[in-house]
């Protein structure tokens, strides 16, 4: 990590347009409308920079683990059938859902090193991202992966109440390393991860996640029931 990163956190390229737009509007408001509105616009511009921040992360190198694909708070841990679009069968697996507020870093990262075997986009609603039904009803980008350890996992970018664009840079057949950036959802959203049956959660509901750093699952100590 460069020393300048401590003072100036870089922002995602997706944010450049919005930051410039907010700053121009702030300048125009301050020059032609009122100083108060200009200052309000400046504060909004600072928030926009904060939203699109892309901080450095220290990726753990322990074998057989998954890291959280997103910053946020674990809002649900439950058994669920993986999305039918990913062809992972009809048996339930453990699903961990991480809710991202507008104050969280919104860069998504790969939970493991491996190959992307399936990518599917599903249009849908914009329900509260913390709601259980959001995984099946909201707009979402679905990704299936075979990890270097042979685990078959999936993860999903799920839109929320005010999220209106999901960005995903992954293609089928692509490989990547644990912690690699792969996309972004703006503004406020949720990320789901579906575990291989050989894995078990290492987190609990209400726990804060740091994308790319927090270990979210690892190999189970004993064989789980089908």
C-alpha positions as CSV (number, residue, x, y, z in Angstrom):
1,X,0.0,0.0,0.0
2,X,1.3,3.4,-0.9
3,X,1.6,6.1,1.8
4,X,-0.6,8.4,-0.2
5,X,-3.4,5.8,0.0
6,X,-3.8,6.6,3.7
7,X,-4.6,10.2,2.9
8,X,-6.3,9.9,-0.5
9,X,-8.3,6.8,-1.0
10,X,-8.8,6.1,-4.8
11,X,-12.3,6.0,-6.2
12,X,-13.8,3.5,-8.6
13,X,-13.9,4.6,-12.3
14,X,-17.7,4.4,-12.2
15,X,-17.7,7.3,-9.8
16,X,-15.7,9.8,-11.9
17,X,-18.7,11.0,-13.8
18,X,-20.9,11.4,-10.7
19,X,-18.3,13.2,-8.8
20,X,-17.7,15.6,-11.7
21,X,-21.5,16.1,-12.1
22,X,-22.0,16.9,-8.4
23,X,-19.1,19.4,-8.4
24,X,-20.4,21.2,-11.5
25,X,-23.9,21.4,-10.0
26,X,-22.5,22.7,-6.7
27,X,-20.5,25.4,-8.5
28,X,-23.5,26.5,-10.5
29,X,-25.7,26.6,-7.5
30,X,-23.2,28.6,-5.5
31,X,-22.6,31.1,-8.4
32,X,-26.1,31.6,-9.6
33,X,-28.6,30.6,-6.9
34,X,-27.2,30.8,-3.3
35,X,-24.1,30.2,-1.3
36,X,-26.1,27.8,1.0
37,X,-27.2,25.6,-1.9
38,X,-23.6,25.7,-3.1
39,X,-22.3,24.4,0.2
40,X,-25.0,21.7,0.3
41,X,-23.9,20.6,-3.1
42,X,-20.3,20.5,-2.0
43,X,-21.2,18.3,0.9
44,X,-23.1,16.0,-1.5
45,X,-20.0,15.9,-3.7
46,X,-17.9,14.8,-0.8
47,X,-20.4,12.1,0.0
48,X,-20.3,10.9,-3.6
49,X,-16.5,10.6,-3.4
50,X,-16.9,8.7,-0.2
51,X,-19.5,6.3,-1.8
52,X,-17.3,5.4,-4.7
53,X,-14.1,4.9,-2.6
54,X,-12.0,1.9,-3.4
55,X,-9.7,1.3,-0.5
56,X,-6.7,-1.1,-0.4
57,X,-7.5,-4.5,1.2
58,X,-5.2,-7.1,2.7
59,X,-6.4,-10.5,1.2
60,X,-5.8,-13.5,3.5
61,X,-3.9,-16.4,1.8
62,X,-5.1,-19.3,4.0
63,X,-6.2,-22.3,1.9
64,X,-9.7,-23.5,1.8
65,X,-11.5,-20.3,2.9
66,X,-13.9,-17.9,1.3
67,X,-13.8,-14.2,2.0
68,X,-16.8,-11.8,2.0
69,X,-17.6,-10.6,-1.5
70,X,-18.7,-7.2,0.0
71,X,-18.5,-4.8,2.8
72,X,-21.6,-4.5,5.0
73,X,-23.5,-6.4,7.7
74,X,-24.6,-10.0,7.6
75,X,-28.4,-9.8,7.6
76,X,-29.3,-13.4,6.9
77,X,-27.8,-16.9,7.2
78,X,-30.2,-19.6,6.1
79,X,-30.7,-22.7,3.9
80,X,-31.8,-21.9,0.4
81,X,-31.9,-23.5,-3.0
82,X,-29.3,-21.9,-5.3
83,X,-30.7,-19.8,-8.2
84,X,-32.2,-22.1,-10.9
85,X,-30.3,-20.1,-13.6
86,X,-27.0,-21.4,-12.3
87,X,-27.9,-25.1,-12.7
88,X,-26.7,-26.1,-9.2
89,X,-29.5,-28.6,-8.4
90,X,-32.6,-28.4,-6.3
91,X,-31.1,-29.2,-2.9
92,X,-30.7,-26.4,-0.3
93,X,-27.3,-25.0,0.7
94,X,-26.3,-22.4,3.2
95,X,-26.8,-18.8,1.9
96,X,-25.1,-15.9,3.6
97,X,-26.5,-12.4,2.8
98,X,-24.5,-9.2,3.3
99,X,-26.5,-5.9,3.4
100,X,-24.7,-2.8,2.1
101,X,-25.9,0.6,3.3
102,X,-25.1,3.7,1.3
103,X,-22.2,4.3,3.7
104,X,-20.4,1.0,2.9
105,X,-17.8,0.5,0.3
106,X,-19.7,-0.9,-2.7
107,X,-16.8,-2.6,-4.6
108,X,-17.5,-6.3,-4.9
109,X,-14.6,-8.8,-4.7
110,X,-14.2,-12.5,-5.6
111,X,-14.6,-14.8,-2.5
112,X,-12.0,-17.3,-3.7
113,X,-9.5,-18.1,-6.5
114,X,-11.1,-20.1,-9.2
115,X,-13.0,-20.2,-12.5
116,X,-16.3,-18.6,-13.4
117,X,-18.5,-21.4,-14.8
118,X,-21.8,-19.6,-15.1
119,X,-23.0,-15.9,-15.3
120,X,-26.7,-15.0,-15.4
121,X,-28.5,-11.7,-15.2
122,X,-32.1,-11.7,-13.8
123,X,-34.3,-8.5,-14.0
124,X,-36.6,-7.9,-11.1
125,X,-38.0,-5.7,-8.4
126,X,-36.3,-3.2,-6.1
127,X,-37.5,-4.3,-2.7
128,X,-35.6,-3.6,0.5
129,X,-32.3,-5.4,0.1
130,X,-32.4,-6.6,3.7
131,X,-35.7,-8.5,3.1
132,X,-35.6,-12.3,2.7
133,X,-37.5,-12.3,-0.5
134,X,-35.0,-9.9,-2.2
135,X,-32.8,-12.9,-3.2
136,X,-35.6,-14.3,-5.4
137,X,-37.5,-11.1,-6.5
138,X,-35.1,-8.3,-6.9
139,X,-32.9,-7.5,-9.9
140,X,-29.7,-9.5,-9.6
141,X,-26.5,-10.7,-11.2
142,X,-25.7,-14.3,-10.5
143,X,-22.3,-15.9,-10.7
144,X,-21.2,-19.6,-10.2
145,X,-17.6,-20.5,-9.5
146,X,-15.4,-23.6,-9.1
147,X,-12.7,-22.7,-6.6
148,X,-9.1,-23.9,-6.8
149,X,-10.0,-26.1,-3.8
150,X,-12.7,-27.8,-5.9
151,X,-15.7,-26.1,-4.1
152,X,-18.8,-25.3,-6.1
153,X,-20.0,-21.9,-4.9
154,X,-22.2,-19.1,-6.2
155,X,-22.6,-15.4,-5.3
156,X,-25.1,-12.8,-6.4
157,X,-25.2,-9.0,-6.6
158,X,-28.7,-8.0,-5.6
159,X,-30.2,-4.5,-6.2
160,X,-32.1,-2.7,-3.4
161,X,-34.6,0.1,-2.9
162,X,-32.4,2.8,-4.4
163,X,-29.9,0.7,-6.3
164,X,-30.6,1.0,-10.0
165,X,-27.4,-0.3,-11.7
166,X,-25.4,-3.5,-11.2
167,X,-22.0,-3.6,-12.7
168,X,-20.3,-7.0,-13.2
169,X,-17.0,-7.5,-15.1
170,X,-17.1,-11.3,-15.1
171,X,-17.5,-13.7,-18.0
172,X,-17.9,-17.5,-18.2
173,X,-14.5,-19.2,-18.4
174,X,-12.7,-16.3,-16.7
175,X,-10.4,-17.0,-13.8
176,X,-9.5,-14.8,-10.9
177,X,-7.8,-14.6,-7.6
178,X,-9.4,-14.3,-4.1
179,X,-10.1,-10.6,-3.4
180,X,-10.1,-9.5,-7.0
181,X,-12.5,-6.7,-7.8
182,X,-15.3,-7.8,-10.1
183,X,-18.1,-5.3,-9.9
184,X,-20.1,-2.6,-8.1
185,X,-23.7,-1.9,-7.2
186,X,-25.0,1.6,-6.7
187,X,-26.4,2.9,-4.4
188,X,-27.2,0.5,-1.5
189,X,-27.7,-3.2,-2.1
190,X,-27.0,-6.7,-1.0
191,X,-24.6,-9.6,-1.8
192,X,-25.5,-13.2,-1.4
193,X,-23.1,-16.1,-1.3
194,X,-24.1,-19.8,-1.6
195,X,-21.8,-22.2,0.0
196,X,-20.6,-25.6,-1.1
197,X,-21.8,-28.3,1.3
198,X,-18.2,-28.9,2.4
199,X,-18.1,-25.4,3.8
200,X,-19.6,-23.8,6.8
201,X,-20.1,-20.1,7.8
202,X,-17.6,-18.5,10.1
203,X,-19.7,-15.4,10.7
204,X,-23.0,-14.6,12.4
205,X,-26.0,-12.3,11.8
206,X,-25.2,-8.7,12.7
207,X,-21.5,-9.1,12.1
208,X,-19.7,-6.5,10.1
209,X,-17.9,-7.6,6.9
210,X,-14.9,-6.2,5.1
211,X,-15.0,-7.2,1.5
212,X,-11.9,-9.2,0.5
213,X,-10.7,-9.5,4.0
214,X,-13.2,-11.1,6.4
215,X,-13.3,-14.9,6.2
216,X,-16.9,-15.7,5.7
217,X,-16.7,-19.6,5.4
218,X,-14.2,-22.4,5.6
219,X,-14.1,-26.2,5.3
220,X,-16.5,-27.8,7.8
221,X,-15.1,-29.7,10.7
222,X,-17.5,-32.5,10.2
223,X,-19.6,-33.7,7.3
224,X,-22.8,-31.8,6.9
225,X,-26.1,-33.5,6.3
226,X,-27.5,-33.4,2.8
